[in-house]
Amino acid sequence: MIPDKFEQKQELENVDITFQHIQIQQIIHAIIAGKYAWACILFISFSGRDPLRYIPEEVYNKLVRDDFPLVPTSRELTTDKK
């Protein structure tokens, strides 16, 4: 049986999240590059959440250090289409 407090907490966290087009492109770009953990961090960040709440700080720092240059700028995203 699920505790009542858990159900109430779930209801409070039911928020409608809208991503911008460039954010979705960044997540997809990370997935295509095989950087699934980085894609998760992007998804969490773009959802307005703090990734450090879900993963250890050491792991987060390593991913940021290794994968942050992977995030394409809007110019790179538009030139990929040509």
HELIX and SHEET records of a PDB file:
HELIX    1   1 ASP A    4  LEU A   12  1                                   9    
HELIX    2   2 HIS A   21  ILE A   32  1                                  12    
HELIX    3   3 TYR A   36  PHE A   46  1                                  11    
HELIX    4   4 PRO A   51  ARG A   53  5                                   3    
HELIX    5   5 GLU A   57  ASP A   67  1                                  11    
HELIX    6   6 PHE A   68  LEU A   70  5                                   3    
HELIX    7   7 SER A   74  LYS A   81  1                                   8    
END                                                                             
